[in-house]
């Protein structure tokens, strides 16, 4: 079998062709042009390129028609069939899946990008074999995905795992009502624990307009303000994760996005989560995604491999 996955990111679009055993046969990426019509063309072109490259590498696949899975921001409304909740807001209201199917002349399966990361890591990544997995993507935004017994849980309305748009729980003095989110509400978790939110908080407290990576580097160099900002980030992230523990109690939290590459989080978060867990004790694995930036595209391909 030949599986093609597409990871539709805000700045880049990546496509990959996988064999039935999960081996990469081809990978290509292009910048996201930032508008709907051109993005459709980029996706179709990338799929054609990786499919051709895979078949050239393995001639036994010459007569195979690849399945197509796409991981994208937001999700498809089960009521209207159009995209919604994408932070690439020009996708919202579009029949993205159907337009791709029309252009490619074959079926397409589409899921939220965080769901794709969760599926990839649960199948053959850092959470392989775990019965209950919650994936956390913290980068420019904040997303989540749920996999139970190897299968995505998307919910009756396709909203499972959308923890970035719940309010920051157990708010402390000075946190309420919170910054306004692009979704129209205030205090969403995404506005606090994303890379954007981390930088906003640091600037609000210190007057220093640093990016997230700069704050981390300053913390490691002994900057007290940066250390305090990172502690606030861990506290807020820990409260958000405790809410997931109290509702889903995952065996494994697997991290993607820029924050997943910060090793300090895996040592500090358990102590921030535990005080808010409704139990006399709590244990779970907190691990970075095994496949890193490749998890999204692998999970998209696995939308067909797992019969999603």
N, C-alpha and C positions, 0 to 999 in steps of 0.2 A: 504494500500500500504506500501511497505517497501523500503526505499531509503537508499542506501549506498554511502557515500562520502569518498573520499581520498584526503588528503592534502599532496602533495609531496613536502616536504621542503628540504632545503639543508643539514640539520643535522638530521632531523627526518622525518619519514613518519607516518601519523596518518590516521586511518580509523574510521568511525562512522556509525552506523545504526540509521536512524530516522524513526519514525512513520509518517503516513500521516498528523498528526497535528504538526509535527516538534519536537516531544519529543525524547530525546536521549534514545535509547534502549540499546546501547552498544558502547563502545569506546576503542580503542587499539592503541598503538603507539610503534614503534621500531626505532632504529637508522637507518639512511640512510647509506647503506654500501659504497656508493661512486663509484660504478661501475654499468654498465647497467644490466648485466645478473643477478647479485645478487639483484639489486633493483626491477627488475620484480618479482622475487620470493618473496621478502618481501611484495610487494603490494598484490600479490595473496593470500599469507598466511594471511595477515591482513584482507582482505575481507572475507575470509572463516571463520575466528575467530569471527568477529563482526556479520556476518550473522547468524552463529550458536548460538551465545549468545542471539541475539535478538529473535530468534525463540524459544529458551528455556524460555526466559522471558515471551513471549506472544505466547502460543501454537496456537492461531488462525492464526498466520502467517506461520505455518508449511509448507503449500503447496504453499506459495507465492515465486516467484522468484524475488529477489531484483534487482532494477535498480542500475547501477554503474555510478557514476560521479567522475571525477578526476580533481583537481586543481593542476597545475604544473607551474614551471617557464617557461617563453617563451610561444610559441604558435605553433600550427600546420600550416604549409604553405598550403593555399588553392590550390596552384599550384602543389606542389610535394607530399604533404601528410606527410612530415617529420617534425620533431621538429626543431625549429630555435629560436634564441635569448635567449636561456636559460643560466643563469649564472652558472648553473651546466652544464658546456660545454660538458660533455660526453653524455648528452641527445641529443644534436644537431645532425641533420642528421639521427636520428633514427625514425622508424615508431612506436613510443611509443604506440599510441592508438591502432593501428592494432595488435601489438604484445600482448598487454593486452587482446584484444578481442579474439585472438587465444588461449591464455593461459586459459582464463576464459570460453570460449565458450558461450559468450553472448555480446551484444552490450555495448560499453562504450562511454560516452560523456566526452570530455575533454575541459577545458578552462584554460586560464591564472589564476594564483592564486590570483592576484589582482582583476580580474573580479569576481572571486568567492566571495571574501570578499565584493565587491560592491553589488552583488546580494543578499547575505545573509542579509546585513544591510538594504537594500532597502525593502526587503520583510517583515521581522519581527524584525528588529534591530533598531539602533539609527536613521536611515533615513526612517523609515516606513511611507509610505504615501506621501513622497516627490516626485514630478514629475521628477526632474532632480538631479541625485546624482553622485558625483565624489568621488571615494575612493582613498585614498592615503596610501600606505604602505611605511614607512620609517624604515628600519632596516639595515641589512648588505648592502642591495641595496635600490633601490627606484622604486616603481611601481605604476600604477594607473589603475582604472577601471571605466567604465561609465555605468549607468543604467538610462534609460528613461522610465517612466510610467511602471515600474516593469519589464522591459526586458533589457537584456544585449545589448549594442551596441558594436559590435566587428569591424565593418567597412568592406569595400569591400575587404581588404587584411588582415583582422584579426589584425590590428595594433592600433585600437582605445584605447586611454588611456595610450599609451607607452610614458608618459611624461618624464620618467627618461632618455630618450635618445634624448631629444631636448637639444640644448645648453642653458646654463644659460643665461636668458635674461637680457637686460639692464646692460651688464657687466661694471664693474667699473675698475679704474686703478689698475693694478696688477692682474686682474683676467683673462685677455686674454693672450694666447689662452686657458688656463686651463690645468689641468692634463689629461694625456692620459687615455682613458676608455678602458675596456676590449673589447668593441665592435669595436675598431679600430679608433675611432674619439677622438677629444680632447674637453674638456669643457662641456661634458654631465652633465646634472643636477645631475645625480646619483653620480658623482664624487665630488659634492659639498655638497649635503644635506643628503646623507646616513650616517649611523653611522660610516662607514669606512671613508667617506669624511670629516666628522666632526673631527674625530681623526687626520686625515692627516693634515687638515688645522691648528689645534691647535699645532701640533708638528712642522709644518713648521714655524709658527710665534714665538713660545716660546722655541722650542727645548726640550719640555717635551713630551715623548711618552705615553700619557694617552689614555685610552679607553673612549668612549663616556660617559658611566655611571660615570666614575671617574671625567670627566670634569663637568658634571652636579652637582655632589656632591660638587666639589670645588667651583663652582659658588654659590651654596646655603650657603657655608661657608664663602663667602665674598671675594673669590679670584678674583682680578681685571682682570687678564688675562683670566680666565675661563668665566667671565661675558662678556668680549669683544668677545670671541670666540662664545658664545651662541648668542650674538646680531648679529654677522656676519651670523650665521646659520639661524636665524629668518629672516634676511634681504634677504638672498638668497632663502629661502623657500617661503617667501612672494612674491618675484618677479616671481618665477616659478608658484605660484598659481594665481597671477594676469594674467598671460598669459592664464590660463585655464578660468578665469572669462571672459576675453575679447573674448574668442572663444566659450565657452559653457554656461557660466553664471549659474553654478549650484545653486540649492536651498540649498543643504547641501554638505559640505565636511566632509567625515567620515574618521577617521584615524585608521590605524592598524600598527603593527610593534612596535619596542621598543620605538620610539619617541611618540607614542600615549599615553604612560603612564607618560609623563612629563606634568603636569598640566599647567606649565607656558606658554606652546605654545598657548593655547586657549585664553589667555589674550593678548599676545604680537603680534600674527600674524595679526589680523585685521588692526592694525595700520601700518604694513609693506606692506600689500596688497593694501590698499586704494590709495596711491599716484600713483600707476601704472594702476589703473582701468580707462578705457576710459568712464567716466560717471561723473555726478555731485554728485553722491552718490552711495553707495553700501552697501548691507546687505546680509548676508547668515549665516547659522548655521555652526559652526565648532565644531565637536563632536568626542569623541573617540568611537570606535566600541563597541556596546552593548555586543556582543558575544566574544569580545577579541580574544584570540588565537583560539577560536572555530569557528570563522566566516568563515575561509577558507574551513573547512571540511563541514560545513552546506551549504555554497554556492555550493560546488561541488555536494552535494546530490540534491540540488534544480535545478541543470541543467536539471533534468528530471521532477521535480515537476512543473516547469514553462514552460515545452514544448519547452525548448531552442533548 
